[in-house]
Amino acid sequence: MKKRSDNSPPREVTSNQSDLHPNLATTVNKHLRHRFQKPYADHNIEAFKQACAWLAERPSPIILDSFCGTGESSRQLARQFPSAVVIGVDKSAARLQRHQVQSDEIVDNYLLLRADVDDFWRLAAEANWRLQQHYLLYPNPWPKSAQLQYRVHGSAVFPALLQLGGSVTLRSNWKLYVEEFATALTLAGYKALARPYLPEKTITTFERKYHLAEQALWECRCAISSGS
């Protein structure tokens, strides 16, 4: 197996959890029954207003790139889907500031925003956004068993993801995370499976790093045709 550039072994997810979390179904069903009512942070409201103003001038199908990191994936998706608009959201200003643009190439159908998805998804759902596609590429796995509530499918904001609809794609180098996500979607009434993923072209820093290290990658795709 190849090593990283610093000659250290490639980082793989380690966890004290070896199977689906025993509280997964209980947690997902609880969140599906009860609305998440945490107050919105002001900076997330402002980011959402910026997104709405940008979209008002671009009446095109919306692709949301959550946890976009440096925005590499957002730019790649914008290239791949020129008839859509791509909004990349990440909570880290430092990561977004590392976004790189080739000066000789114009790609103007994407926007990068600093915001927490916990608020951004709910604001978008309340505004009746309906996504064409939603990408969740290599989110923090939160691998400890006690961290289920920090994973996308274990979070109280999971119902907002469902309400946004679209074709949802989640990728991870931790198989169990993808399996849990697929199980959560199944509990919500959708058809979803975890499957191996072999990229023809990597579109995020993490995806490239894991692929070059010959780590197995996993993907779940699910068509959510309408909000719940």
N, C-alpha and C positions, 0 to 999 in steps of 0.2 A: 504494500500500500504506500502511496506517495505521501511525502511529508509536506507541511506548510513551508512558506518561504523562510521562516525563522528556524527551520530544521527540527521543529518540534512535531510530535505525532498529531495527526488531524484530530480535531475535537469532535468527539461523538457524544451524544446525549446519554447520560447515565442517570438512573432513577431507582428509587426504592419501590417503584411500582412496576409489576411485571405483567399485569393484565388490565383490562378496562377498570376504571375506578369503581369501587363497589357502590359509591354514592352518585354515580353519573346519572342514572335514570331519575332518581329522586330530585337531584339538583336541577336537571333540565326541566322536568315537569313542574317544579315549583316556580321556576322563572317564566315558563309559558303561561302559568295561571295568574301571576302577579306582575303588575306593571312596575318598572323601575322608575322611581321618582326622585332620584338624586338631583339637586339643583345644578343648573348649568354654570360652568365657569365662564367668566366674561370673555377671556381670550378665545374660547371655543365658539362663542356666539359671534364674535367679530370675524373669525375665520369662516364661519358658515355664511355670514352676510357677504363676505368677499367672494365666496364660491357662487352664491346666487347671482350677484351682480355680473360676474364673469359669464355664467351660463345664460343670462338673459340676452347676451349678444351672440350666443352660439346655440341655436336650436337644433342640437344634434343628440343622438343617443349617448347616454352617460356610462362611462366605465370608471369604477372606483377602485383605486389601488391603495388599500389600507396597509398600514405599517410599511410605507414605501421606502423608508431609510433615506438614502442619498438621492432618491428619485430616478435612479438608473432604469428601474423597471417601468416607471411611468412614461419615460421618454421612449423606451422600446415599444411599449404598448401603443403609444401615440403613433409611432411609425407603422406598426402592424395594422392599426385600425384607423386610417386617415379620415374616414367618414364619421367617426365618433369623437367625443371629447373625453379626455382622461383627467381625473382629479386624483392626485397623490396626496395622501395624508400621513403624517408622522408626528409624534409628540416631541421629537428632538430637533431643536433648532440647529444644533451642532451637526447632526447628520445631514440635514437639508442644505446647510451651507457648503457641504462638500460636493454638491451636485455639479457635474461637469457637462459642458455643452461644447460641441464642435462648432467653431466659428463659421465654417463654410457650409453648414447645413441648417436650414430653417425648419423647425418643427414647432408649430405654434398652436397645436390643439391639445395642450396639456397645461395643467396648473398644479403647483406644489404648495401645500398649506401646512403650517404647524398647528396641529390640533390633536386632542385626545379622541380616539374613536368612540369611547364611551358616550361622549356628548355629541360628536359629529353624526354618528349613525342615528341617534334618537332625533336630533334636529332635522335631519334629512327625511326620516320616516314621518315625522309630524308635518313636514312640508309636502308630503305625498310624492317624494321622489320615487321613480321606478327605474332601476338600473338595467342596462343591457347586460353588463357583466360586472362581477365583483371579484377582485383578486386579493387573496390573503397569502402572501408569499413569505414563508419562513418566519412566522411570528415567534416571539420568545416562547419556548416550550413549557416553561415553569414545570420542571420535571419532578419535583418532590410531590409525593402523594397529598400533602397538606395544601398544595397550591392549585387545586382543581379550579377554584373560583376565579383564578387569574387567567385561565385558558379561555379562548374564545367561546367554546361550547359550554363551559362551566360558569360563564359570566352572566350577570343579570341583564346585560345588554344584548344577549344572543337573540331574543325575539325581535329586536330592531333590525338585525341583519336579515332575518326572515322577511320582515315587512318590506324591506327595500327590494326584494325580489331579484330577478336576473339569473344569469348563469354564474354560480359561485364556484370559484377554484381556490382550494387551499393546498399548499405544498409544505412539506417539512422533511427533515432528515431523521425524524423520530416517528417510526411507524405507528406507535401506540397513539400519538397525538392525532394522526390522521384517522385512525380507526375510531377513536372517541368522537371526533368531529362527525364522521359518517354516521355513527350510532345516534348522536344527538339529532341530526337531520332526520333520521329514520323515525325517532321518537316524535318528531314534529310533523310527521306524515309525508315525508319526501323519500324518494329513492336515491340512496347514496352508498357508495362503496369506496374503500381505500384500495389503491392499486399502485404498483411500481411506476415510477416516472423516470424516463431517460430523456434529458433535454437534447434537442438537436442544436439549439443555441441557447446558452445561458443568458438570463436577463436581469439577474441581481448578483451583487457581490457574494452573498452567501451561497447562492445556487452554484456559482462558478467555483467557489472554494470547495464546497462539498463534492462537486462533480469531479474536479481535478484530483481530489483526495480519494476518489473511487468509493465514496460512501454511497449507500443505497438511498435514493430519494423516493418520496411517496407523495401521492396526489389524491385528492378527492374532488370530483366535479359533481355538481348538483344543479338541476334546472328548477328554479323557484319561479314559477310563471306569474304569480301575483302575490301581493302582500297578504299576511295572515292577520 
